[in-house]
């Protein structure tokens, strides 16, 4: 069996490489390539893969690792900020979708129990697909990313009551109200145990493991934590994916979160690819070819219905129009947990094999369409915003307080109040530069309003929002939002409204640098390149390269639009000499009973100590060591330079 699995994996990877390479040339998302790989290699395609069950197990691991990394990138604090959307938005989405679909199916001639069951299936969306798309676009922390994730979290939790209701819908009395109480008790117990682990055990364990400096041990520990919490939630009747997400949240609160995610990412990418392949294996091509028109009509109906419902719910929870559209289109598919429900319904004779295949076909088709729909979502929302929509629909239902912006001049407009936006505002505040913040997170806007900040709630890609920020008088606009499509649109609109304003854009996608310049950006700051500049500046400093040479190099790199880093050539890099040295600089405090108290610097410099005295700090004042008559006192701090061995020897002598 091991050889069979290895052979099947080789077949899957080979087909996937070919398909994804071709799709990349056609600019088709890789996710669709993995689905097609499963269709080709699966039992309903050419039957090249025989170890289907083993592949499904690996696919489950992929979902676990995907949700685990999402949990690490998220945080408990962020989760608490969207608790309203989880409970209200997620609850309404599942209830309304299940209700409307049930009524449609019932009036189409299906029994009431089967109609309710199909309503359950359609109400769920794909956590794995949408979060993968959000990660690829670095939009997990965007407004629509947080909104969608909140609804998905509720869906993952509500799956359990749905599973418990299957025997009841099938006419069996296997489950009783006591089962609900038992599972609820287990779920509460798991959450309490997880909190205890995060508060007391996990940080100490990771500290001990990190202290060994063993990458292998650290990776094993992180995976063990992930699988343990996932196993606990599975025991409680919740999904493995929810447990993995919870485990990621627990580690996100520790200082080891970045190291953990860097170790997990390669495994996550491999196993999630297998997950999408396994989904493709479920599609029965022959069944689809027998009635393609019916299946495509149902697919379109599901996408349209879920888009309307999710968009409406996102609207009543207070989000602006653009966020509502992108969230709705992102959640318009049928999810992977629907396959579990459909399989249990088939096993419990709640649905027939024909209905089961119809559900699978529709679900997989909606999944395959999601990357294309999600890619078009920002453009569609921008097009719809050109229509004369009501102001409430544009800005959101819940009123958010906004500061009154006077007709100020020469001010700075900061779009997005994340880490970068906050730092820019702090710098502007200290420099006395007037600024206006534009932010789409209602909670953040309310907080800034209470702090008497000049803040506007809205989508900066809309003209009226930038006009409200008095862009015609602005000197600089800083765009620091994670959504690339929104960044492009904001840049274009800002340049159209003010031809002379200086636009600075931060981006993670280097490929869009030229587009941003064409749209009107004066400066494009690639996050990765700026990090590289900071790192090599510190490296050169350590090698004692003169500071003016380092600054000259940094200036030339930035002036060339990072061309030196993007297409490295020795001829393009200015030459300078590295002065290798084992010299270090340290400080030593003069203790109360030290023998050097009362000794002048002349005597210290003329001593046999093989170190250089750079200066002495006394209280808040720095004294130059050339002041040879300067007398050392208790609590003085000596600044010394020398080799590590000489500095260590000197420290012992001076403290005696």
N, C-alpha and C positions, 0 to 999 in steps of 0.2 A: 504493500500500500504506500510505503514511503516513496518508492521509486515512481509509482503512478502519480503521486502528488507532485513530485519534482518535475516529471515529464509534463504534466498539465500546466504547472506554473511556467515552465519554459515556453510552452505553446502560447499561453496567455500573454506573457511579456513580449514574445516575438511579434504576435499579431498587433498588440497594443503599440509597439514601437513604430511599426509600419503605418498603422491607421493614424496615430497622433501626428506623425511626421507629415503625412499627406494633408491632414486637417489643419496643421499649423500653416502650411503654404496657402490653404484656402481661407485662413483666418477663422476657422471654426474652433470653438472652445475644446480643450483637451477632454473635458468631462464627457462630451458627446462621443468622442472617440473611444473612451472606455466603455460606454454603453454599447456602442456598435461592436466592439471587440467581444463583449459577452454574447451578443446576439449571434455573431459569426461562430464563436467557439462552443456555445452552449448546446444542450441536448436538443433544443428545437431548431438549431441552425445546422452546422455541419457535424455536430456531435464529436468534436475534437477533444473535449474535456469530459472525463468520466468521474473524477473525484469531486463531484459537485458539492457534496456535503462538507468535505474538508475545506473547499474554497469558501463556502458560506460561513464557516467558523472563522476563517481568516478575515472575511469581510466584517464580521461582528467586532473583531479586534480593531479593525480600521475605524469603525464608528466610535468605539470606546476611546481610542487615541485622539480622534478628531475633537470630540467633545471635551476631552481632558485638556487639550491645548487651548481650546476656546475658554475654558474655565480659568486657566492660568493667565491668559491675556485680559480676561475680565477681572473683576474683583468683587468682594462682598459689598463694598461701599457703592460701587456702580450698580450692583443688583438691587440694593435697597432704594436707590434713586428711582428705579423703574418698577417698583412693586405695584404701583397703581395700574400700570399697563399690563403687568403679568396677570393680576387678578381680574380687573375690569375688562381690559382689552382681550386677553386670552380667553376668559370665560364667555364673553359675548360672541367672540368669533366662532368658538366651537359650538355654542348653543344655537346661534342663528344659522350657521351653515348646516348643521345636522338637521335642524327643524325644516328649513326650506327644501333641502335635498330629499328629506323623508316625504314631504308633501308631494313633491314632483314625482318621485318614484311610485308613491301610493296611487296617485291619480293616473299613472301610466299603466296600472293594472297589477302591481305587485302586492303581496300581503303586507299588513301593517308591520309585523315583526321584521320582515326582510327589509322593508323600507327604512325603518329606524336604523337597522344595522348598516345599510349602505350609506345612510346619512353620517354615521360615525366614521366610516372609512373615508368619505370625501372631506370631512372636516379637518383631517390631519394633513399637515404639510411636511416637506422634506427638510429636516434639520441638517442632514449631512450635505445636501446639495447647496442649499442657500448659504450656509456658513462657509462652505468651501469657496463659493463665489465671492462672498464678502471678504474672506481672507486674501484671496488672490488680488482683489482690488484695494486692499488695506482699508476697508470700510466697516470693520466690525464695530469700531467705536464711533461711527457716524450716527447721525440722528435716526436714519432709517435702519441702520444696523442694530442699534439698541432696541428700537421699536419692534423689529421682526424677531429678535432673539427673545424678547419678553413673551411674545405670543407663543413662540416655539417651546419655551420652558413650560408654559401651562399645558400645551398639547402633550408633551412628554409625560407629564404627571397624570393627566386625565385619561391616558391610555389604560391605566389599571382598572378604574371603575368600568370602562367600556368592556374590557376582557371579562370582568366578573359578571357583566350583564348578558354575555353571550348565551350561557345555558338557559337563562330565564327567557330570552327571546326565542330560543330554539324549543321551548316548551319543557325544559328540564328543571328540576327543583334541587339540583346539586348544590347551589349556592344559597345561603341564608343571610339575613341582615347581620348575623354575627360575624360572617366572613369580612364584611366591610369594616366592622369595628376592630377585628383582629389586624387586618392590613393597615388600618389607620394608626393603630397603636404601634405596630412595627415601624411604620414610616417615621412617626414622631421619635421613637427610640433611636432609629438610625441617625436622624438629624442631631439629636442630643449627643450621641456618641461621636459623631463627626465633629461637632463643635468642641467637645472635650479633647479630641485628638489634635485639632488645629490649634487649640489654646495652650496645651501643655506638652503633648508628646511629639508631634511632627517637627516643630522647630528644634527641639533638642536632638531628635534623631538625625535630622539633616545636618545639624551643627557637628555632631560626632562623625558622620560620614564624610562631610566636606573636609574635616580635619585630617583625614587619611590621605587626601589628595589623589584618590583613586577614582578615575573616570568610570571604570567598570562598576565599582561599588555604588557610586552615586546614581548611575543609570538604573541599576537593579533596584535600588531603594525607591526611586521615583516611580518606576513601573509597579513595584510591589504596593506602594501607597494607592496608586490609581486602581489597580485590580482589586485591592482589599475593599476600598469604599464602594466600587462598582458591585462587588460580590455582596456586600452588606445590603445595598439598596435592592438588589435582585432577590435576596432572601426575604426582604420586607414586602416584596410584591411590586416594587417599582422597577423601572427599566434600568438595564446596565448603562445605557447612555446617560441617563440622569445622574447615576452614581459617579460616572467618570467626570461629568461636568462639575459635580459637587466636590470631587477630589481636586480638580484643577483650581476651584475657588479657594480651597483650603491652602494650597501651596502658593497661590497668588499673594497671600498675605505675608509670606515670608520673604527674606532677602535673597532666597535661592531660586526665585521664580524664573529669572532670566536664564540661569544656568540649566534649570530643569527643562525649559522649553527648547533650548538649543540642542539638548541631547535627544529629545523625543521627536523632533521634526522629521528627520530622515525616515524613521519607522512609520510615523503617521502618514507621510506621503505615499509610501509603498502600500500600506494596508488599506488606505482609503481608495487608492486606485483599484485594488482588488474588490473593494465593496461595490464600486460602480460597475465593474465587470460582472459581478454576481447578479446585480439588478438586471443587466442586459440579458443574462442567461435565462431569466424567467419568461421573457417574451416568446410566445408561440407565434412564429411568423405565419404559419399556415392558417391559424385562426384569424389573424389580422387580415390576411389576403381574402378570406371568405366574405368579410363584411367591412371593408375599409371605410365606406361612406358613413355607416352608423358609428363606428369607433371615432372617426374624425369629428363628427358632429357632437358626440358626447364630450370629446376632449375640448373642443371650442367652448361648449356650454359650461363645463367645469371651470375653465380658466376665466371666462367672463363673470360667472357667478361669484367665484371666490375673490376675484379682483374687486367687484362692487362691494361685497360684504366687508372685506378687510379694509378697503379704503374708507368706507363709512365709519367703521369702528375706530380706525386711526384718527379720523376727523373729530369724532365726539370725545376722544381722549385728549384733544387739544393740539394736535400737530398741524403744521402748515401743509398746504396743498402738495407741494413737491415731495415732501416726506411721505405723505399718504399714498401718492401714486407709486413711488418706488417700492414702498413696503408691500402694498397690495399686489403688485406684479411679481414681487419676489416670493410671495406666499401662495401663488395661484396654482401650484401643482398639488398632486396627491403624494403623501409621504411614505417613507420606508416602513413605518410602523403600521401603515394600512395593509402591507403584505402579511404582517403577523396576524392582524385581525381577520383578513380574508382567509388565511390558512386555517385559523381556528373555526371560522364560520363554515368552511367546507367540511372540516373534520366533524363538526357538530351537526351536519346536515341542515344548517340554516340556509345555505345557498347551494345551488347546483354547480357542477363542474363547468358548465357553459358560462354561468354568471361569474364564476371565479376567474376564468380566462378573460372575460370581458373587463372585469375590474383591473386585472393585471395589465392588460393592453392599454387601457386608458391611463392608468397610473404611470406606466413607463413612458408613454407618449408625452404626458404633461411634464415628466421629469426631463426628458430629452429636449423639450421646447424651452425649459426654464432659462438656460444660459443665453439663448437668443433674446428672449423676452426681457430678461433682466438687463441685458446690454442696451436694449432700446428704451428702457424705462426712463432714464434721465431726459433723453431727447423728446420722448412723448410728453412728459410732464412740462417741459419747457414750451412745447408747441401748444398744449392746452392752456398754459398760463397766458398766452397771447389773446385768448378769448375774453370777452367782457364778463368775467366771473365775479360773484359777490365778494366783498372784502372779507367777510367771515370765512368763506370757503378758501380764500387765498391764505389768510393768516392763521386760521385755526379757530375752533369754537370757544375755547377758554380764554378770556381776556387776560393779557399779561401786562403788568404795569411797565411803562416806558418813561425814561427821563425826557424832559423837554429839552430839545436841542435848539439853542439859539443860533442866530446867523453868525456862527464863528468863522474865522478865516485861518488859513495856513495850518490847519489841524491835521492830525493823523487818524485814519480810519483803520481799525483792526477788525478783520473779518474772521471770526472763530476764536473762542476763548478757551482753547486747550492749553497745553503746557507752553507752546510757543507764543500764543496770543497773550497769555497771562504775563510771561516774561517781558514781552514787548511793552505791555501797558505799564508794568512796574518801572521799566527803564524810562519810558516817556514821563511818568509821574515824577521821578527823581530829577529828570532834566527840565521839568517845567514845560513840557510840550503838551498842548491841548489835544485830547484824543476822544474818539467815539468808538464804542464797541458794538459790533453787530453779531448776535448769537441766536441760534435756533433752538437751544435747549431751554424750555420754559423755567425749569427749576434754577438753572444758572442765571437767567435773566432776572428772576425775582430776587435772588441773593445779591446780585450786583446792584439792583435798584435800591435795596435796603442799605447798601454801602455807599449810596449817593454817587454811584458811577454813572456816566453818560452812556447808557446802553439802549439799544434798539432790538426788539424781538422781531425776527423775520428772516426771509431768505434773501441773501445779498445778491443773488442772481437776478432778482426782480428790480426793475428800474426805480419803482416807487420807494423801495427800502433804501437804496443808495441815495436817492434824492432827499429822503428824510434825514440822512446822515450828512446832508449839505455837501455832497461830493463836488459840486461846482466850485467850492472854495477850498477844498482839501489840497494839501501839499503832497501827502504820501498815503497810499493804500497798501496795507500788508494783508495778504491773503494766506491764512494758515488753517485751512480746513482739510480733513483727510479725504474728502470725496473729490476725485480727479475731475469728473465731469462737471461738478459744481464749480471747481476752481477755474476751468476753462471758460465756463459761462460768465462767472463773476468778472474775470479779467476782460472779457469782450465787452460786457455792459459798462464796466467802469471806464474803459478807454473811450467808449462812445459818448459817455456823459461828460467826460473831462479830458480834453486832448493833451493837456499839459501835466496832469497829475503823475507822480512817480509811483509806479506799481511794482511792488516786490512780492514775489510768489514763492512759497515753499512747496516743493513737490517730492514725492518718492519715486515717481516714474520719469526716468531720464529721457525716455522716448518722446515724451510730450514737451520737451524743452523748446524745440523749434516752434511747435504749435503755439505755445504760450507767448513766445516772442512775436509771432505773427499776429496774434490776437491783441497785443498791446503791452505785454509785460516788459518793464525795463530791466528787471533783474530776476533771474530764476535761481533759487537756492536749492540744489539737490541735497537732500539730507545725508545720503551716503557719502558724497564727496566732501561735505563740510566735516563729517566725522573723520574722514581720512586725513584731511588737512590738520585737524587738531591732533591726531595721533602722530603723524610724522613730524609736526612741529615740536612735540614733546620728545620724540626720539632724537631729533637733531640737537635739541637743547641738552639732552643727556650726553651727547657726544661733543659738547662744548663748541658747536658751530656758532659763530657770532650772531647775536640777535638781529642785527641789521640784515645779514644775509638770509636768515630765516624769513624775516618780514618781507624782503624783496621777493623771495621765492613764492610766498603765499600771495602776494599782490599780483605777481605774474600769472599764477594759476587761475586766480579769480578773473583777472583781466582777459584771459584767453577763453573765458566761458568754460573752464575746466577741461579744455582740449588736451592739456598735458596729461591729465589723468585718464581721459577717455581713450586716447590713442597714444600710448606711451612710446616715446622714441628718445634715446639718449641725447640726440641732437637738440631736442626741444627743452631739455631740462638744464637750467643754469648750473655751472660747475662751482663747487665750493669744497673746501678741505675740512674733513672731519678730524678733530683733535682728540684722539683717543686718550682717555685718562682714567686712572683708578682713584682719582681724588674725590672726596666727599666733603660735604659741609654739614656740621652739626652744632648743637648748642649745649652748653653745660651751665648749670646753675650753681652759684657760689653758696655752699651750705653754711650753717651757723658756726660750726667749729672748724671750718676749712683753714688750712695753714696759709693760704694765699691772701687772706684778708689783710689789708693794710699795705700790700705790696704794689709798687708802681708798675705801669705797663712797660717802662723801660727795662725793668728787671725781668719781667715775664718774656719780653721779646728776645732779650740777650741770653736767656736760659738755654739749656741743652734740649729742650722739647722740640721734636721734629715735626712741628705743625706751624701753620700760619694763623695769626690772630687777626681777624677781619674787623671786629668791633665789639662793643659792649653795650647792652641795653640796660639802662637803669630807669625804673619806673616806665614812663612813656617816651623817654628820650633816648636816641641812639648816639653813642660816642665813638668817634674814630680812634682806632688804635695808634694813630700817629701822635696822639696826645700822650707823650711818653711820661709826663708827670701825673697822669690820671691814676688815682689810687683805688684799688678794688675794695668793694664793700660787700657785706652780706646781702643776699638776694639779687646781686648782679647776674646777668646772663651773658656768658662769653660765647661769641660766635667764632667757630674754629674751622679751618680747612686742612685736610691732610688725607693720607691713606687710611683705610679702615683700621689697620693694625696700629698705626701711630695714634689715631684718635682714641682708640680703646685704651691704649697704654697711658695716654695723657689724662684721660678722664679719671682713671684710678689714682694717678699721682695728685691731681688737683683736688680730689675729694678727700684726700688723707690729711 
